[in-house]
């Protein structure tokens, strides 16, 4: 069985669609999409029969978004089984779609003045301690109403606020892990948008393992004088330092930053703005801050992290920091899904049900692209035929013409993924430069036609890897 088919079976094979033929169609769609994906159905499939099959599948009301997501989340949870715990970055984004006549079931996205339309989405993904993505384990779509809510946040219950979806997605992940009967613990990594009293209270009350980047300088409890989070943490002794490689960015100079770490347990005064009640919650706090290496005119790099994980030692604190650094992988996923390889925002489907089912399948394809890219970094010596088909490897060798390799050889995954990236436009700057998911995805799309032709030339009896 070719690797793409194996992945499709693992990802979607247990979908409860009411008919084995529907599951078979889903597996064929997913397998074809990984080999060559585009934002539209017409551009993704090479034959009219495949296009018609995809349209029929997406338009079938008996095939629900819920059934697709349950299969995907459970498959991801099962991949987590070998681990004691996994990082679970959670973050929100939006899918912007053209809908000038408001006929596609979309709502407002972006600023109210621009009038953009689409869907809001929050996604959770599992990541190993080595930084390899295991899949999507929670995802929630919703739409905003036609008008802005003019009353203040304090006048609305938590369940009526968009911040409520942080809790919804976390609960989806926990349910998926329970369905898979796992002992693996999800360690949620949440951005500043989740620094909400209701979210923190829910995490503590439910005994979730969670790290939230602090956005608010909250007031401390249990002290005679009025004290706040930042000043409290800055009074703590440094537990140690570490070095951080900082790439160049917008208004940021490339450098090796020296980071100081402070950590302790703090007592926060959390106000429930609906009930007006104050609760005192003990939670871990980790402050990592750049010292002595900040260029003139720039702000020092700094993260203030609130966590329910233990922080008894310097190594515990560094693990909290490393875990939060994995949160950026969810943003990489969103880029690959929305405007990178999958270009989901270009879909021309007409109904919200079909759009969201298509977006969900493409999300799995985007995640698979990330997995291959990250696996090539974490285990570059892995044989390439563990993740790629024989035909793909041969086409890559034929197109790239690397010295010492010919059709039938099995290079390492690190080499092959780099060759794929070069076919996709990777400029190979520096021996330590790693290709990203965009050029890898572009390379996979560029070799797709040649892979299909090679498979046809080998004949119908050639299946999977040789």
N, C-alpha and C positions, 0 to 999 in steps of 0.2 A: 504493500500500500504506500503510495507516495506520501511524503511528509505533510503536504498541505491537506490532503484528505484525512490523514490521521489527526491533524490539529482540528479540522472541522468536526470530526466525530467526537473528539474530546470536549470541544467547546459547545456543540449544539446537539450531540447525539441523544441526550436524555430529555430533550424538549418535549413537553406534553402537548402535542398539537392535535390529538384526537384521531390521527390517521398516520400510519407509517409512511405513506406516500408523500405526505406533507413534510415529514422529517427528511425523507430522501431528497426532496426538492431543496430544502434548506441546506443540506450538506453539499449539494451540487452548487448552489449559489455561493456559499461561503468558500468552497474550494476554488471556484473560478475567480472570485473577487481577490483572494490573496495573490494569485498569479498576476492579475491585472485589475486594478481598481480605479474608478473615476467617480466623480460626484454624482453623475447621472446614470440611470439604468442603461440608456442607449449607448453610452460611451464605455460601459464596463463589460459588456458581453459581445462576443464576436458574431453570433448568429441570431436570426430573428426568433428561432425557437427558444433560445436561452432568454432573450428579452421578454418574450411573451410569458414564459414560465415565471420569471421574476415579477412581472406585473401582476400576474394571477395570484402569486403567493402574497405579495404586499397588499393586494386589494381584498383578500379573503378575510371577511369579518370573523370567521371561526378561528383564525390564527391571531392570537392576542399578543400585545406588547408584553404583558405580564408573563406569558409562557416563555417568550424568548429570554427575558431578563432572568427569570428563575433558573433557566438552564445555564446561562453564562455565569451568574454569580456562584452557583453551586460548583460548576467546573473549576472556577478560580479557587474556591475554598478547598477543594480536594487537592489542588496543587500545593496548598499550604501545609498539608498533613505532615510532611517530614520535619517541619520546623517547630521549635518551642514557641516562637512568636514571629510575627512579620510586621513591618511598618505598613500602615494604611493611610497614605495621603488622601485628603478629601479637599475638594475645591470646586468652586462654581464658575460658570462661564455662560455664554449665550450663543445660540445659533441664529445668525442673521439671515433672513430669507426675503426674497422679493415677494411682496403681497400687496400690490397697490389697491386692489379692490376688496381686501380683507375676506378672501374666500378660502383661505388655506388653513384656517383654525389657529392662526398665530396671534400673538399679543405684542405689547410694547417691549422693546429692548433698547438699551442705551438711554440717552437723555431724552426727555419728553419732547423737547423742542425739535429734534431731528426727525421724529416720527418713524423711526426704524421699527421693523416687525421681525418676529421670530419666536424662539422658545428659550426660556431660561433652563439651565441644566446644572445639576451638581453631581459629581462623579467621585467614587472611591475606588482605589486600585491597591492591590497588594504588592509589596516590594520586599525582597529578601534582604538580609543583613549585608549581602554583597552588592546590593543595588540593582538586582535583576527583577524586572517586573513580571508578575505571575498572572496578571489579568485584572479584569474589572469585577469588583465584588459588591457594588452598589451604584445605583444611578437613578436620579429623579428628574423628570421634566415637569415644567409648569409654565403657565402663561400669566401675564399681567393684564389687568383690566384696561379698558380704554382711557380711563382717567386716573390721574395721580390721586393717592389717598392724602387728603389735605390735613387730616388730624395728626396729632403728634404720636410718636411711637408709644408713649406712656399710656395713651388712651386705648390701645389695642392689646388683646390677650396675646400671649406668646404664640399660640397655635395660629393666629391670624397674621403673623409677621413672617417675612421670608427667612429670617434667621432660624425659624422652626425647622427648615429643611436640613440643617446640620444634624439635628437629632433624628430626623426621618431616615437619612442615608446611613448614619451610624447604626440604627436599628436594623436596616436592611442587611448590612454586613454581618451583624451578630446573628441574625436569623439564618443567613446562608451558612455560617460556620456551624450553627447548631444542626442544620439539616444534614451537613456532612459529618456530624458527630465528631468534631475535632477537639483535640486538647490544645491546639495552637491558639495563642492569644493574639488578637488584632490590636496593634498599638497605633491609635489614630493620631494623625498629624494635621493640625488645623491652623489655618492662617488667621490673621488679625480680625477678619470678618466674623470669626467664631468666638471672639473674646466678648461674650455676652453672659450676663449673670445666669440666665436661665440655662444656657448650655453648660456652664461650669457646674451649676448645682445638679443638673441631670447626670453629668459625668461622675461626680462624687457620690451621689445617691445610688447610682447604678453600678458602681465599682468598675467603670470603664478604665482601661489604660489609655490615656490621652495626653497629648502635648498640644498646647495652644499658644501661639505667639501673642504676647500681651500688646494690646492697643491702648489700654487705659491705665493711667497711673492711679491705681485703686488705693483707697484708704485702708490702712492696717487696723487690726483690732488687737486688744490685749496690751496696749501701751498707755502710759499716763499722758504722754504728749501726743499730739496729732502727728501721725507719720504716714508716709505714702510708699508705694512699692519701690520706685526707683531709688529714692534716698535710702531706704532700708537696705536694699541690695548693695548699693555702693559702699555702705559701712561694713559689709562683710569682708573678711580677709580673702585674698585670692587663693584658690585651691591649687592653681598651677597655670601654665601657659601652653599654647600649642601654636603651630604655624599653619597658615591658611593661604593657599595659592589663589590669588584674586585676578581673574581675567579683566582685560580692558572692557569698559562699557561706557554708556552715556554718562558723562561727567564723572567717570571713575578711571583712575590710573591703574594699570596692571602692576601688581606687586606681590611680594610675600608678606602677608600681614602677620603681626604677632598678636595673638588673641589671649586675653586674660579671662579666667573663669571664676565666677563666684556662685555659690549655691547654698540654699538653706530651705527650711520649711517656714512658710509664712501663714499668718491668719488674716484672711481677707474678709472685709465687710461687704457682703453682696446684697444689694437691694432688689427685691422683687417689685418692679414698678407698678405691677397690677394690684398686688395685695398691700403694698407699702411696708412689708415686713422686712427686717434686716436679719440675715443669717450669717453666722461666723463660720467660715470654712477654712480648714487647714489644707494646704496644698504646697507642693514643691515649687520652688522658683529657681531658675538658672539664668544668670546673666553672663553672656559672653560679649566682650567688648575689645576693640582694637586699641593697642597701646604702643606709642613710640614709632609707629610706621605710617601714620596717616599723612598723606601729602598735603601741603599747604593749600587751603581753600576747599578742602573736602571734609565731609563729616566722617568720623570713625565708623567702621562697620560695627553693628550692635544688634543682638537679638536678646529680648527678654522673653523667656519661655516659662509658662506655667504648666506643671505636669503632675499627674497622679502616679508616675513611675517612681521607684525608690532612687534617692540621690545621696547615698551615704558616703560615697567616695568620689574622687576626682574622675575615675573611669566611668562611674555611673553618670556623672554630669556630662562627660564627653559623649556618651552614648545618646543621651537626650538631645544634645546638639546635633550629632550625626543623623539621628532619626528625623529631626525637623528638616535637615538639609535634603532629605529624600522627597520632601513635599514638592520640590520643583519638578519632579518627574510627572506630576499630574498636569502641570502647565505644558510640558513637552508633549504629553499625550494630546492635550486639547489642540495644540498647533498642528500636529500630524493629522488629527481627525478633521479639523475644520478647514485649514488652508494649506496643509502639507500634502501628503500622498493621497488622502481620501477625499478632500474637498467636499465635505458633506453639505456645505452651504450652497453648493451649485445645484442641488437636487431640483428637479422640475415636477416632482410628484404633487398632486393637487389636494390631497386630504391629510389632515394632521395624523390620522392613524397610520397611513402608509408612510408618511415622512418619518415618523418616530420609529417605526419598525426598520426602515431603511437605515436611519441614523444609528440605531442600536447594532445592526449587523456591521456597519462600517466602523463603529467604535471597536468592535472585536478585531477587525482587520488592522486598524491603526495600532492597537495594543500588540498584536502579533509582530508588526514591523518593529516596534520598540524592543520587544523581547529578543529578536534576532540581533539587533544592533547592540543591545546591552550584553547579551550572552557572548558576543564576539569580543567584548572588552574584558569580561570577567573570566572567561575560559577560552582564550584565543587558540589554544592548542587542541580543542575539540575537533574531531573529524567533521568536515563540512557536511557530509551526507547524513549527519544526525539531525540537521535542521533543513537541508535543501535537497531537492530531488536530483537524481542522476542527470536528467536532461538539463536542469538549470546549471549545474556545475559545468557540464560540457559546453553549453552555450557561453557561459562566462569566460571559460578558458579560450574558446575560439574567438570571441570578440576582443578580449583583453590581451591575448597572446603573451602570457607571462613566460619568462625564461625557465626552462626545465620542467614545464608541465604540458601535458597533452590530454586529449579526450580519454576518459576512462580513469584518470588519476583522481585521488582523493586528497586535496590540500586541506590545510587547517581552516577552521571557521574564520579565524582572524584574517587570514590572507584573502579568503573568498569574499568576505563582507567588504573588505577594503577595495577589492577589484570591482564589486558591484557599485560601490560609492563612486569610484573613478569613472565607470560607465555613466553614472548619474550626474557627473560634473564635479566631483570632489577634486580640489586642486592640489591635494597632497602637500600642504605647507608644513614642513617640519616632520621629522621622523616620529615625534611623539603625538602628533595631531591625530585625533580619533574622528572618523566620519560620523556624521549625525544622521538622524532618522530621515530627514528630508532627502538628502542625496542618496541614501540607501533605498528609500522608497521609489525615488525617481529611477534609479538604476534597475530595480525589479520590474518597474513598468516598461522600461525600454527593452528589456530582454524578453518580455512576455511573448511577443509575436514570434521571435526566433525559437523559443522553447516549444510553442505550439507547432511550428513547422517541423522541428526536429522530431517531435513525438509522432507527427503524421508520417514522416519519412520512415520511421522505425516500424510502423505498422501497428495495427490494433492489438496485437498480442503482447506488446511491450507494456508492462504495468509496473508502476513504482520505480524502485531503484534497481539497477542491474547488479 
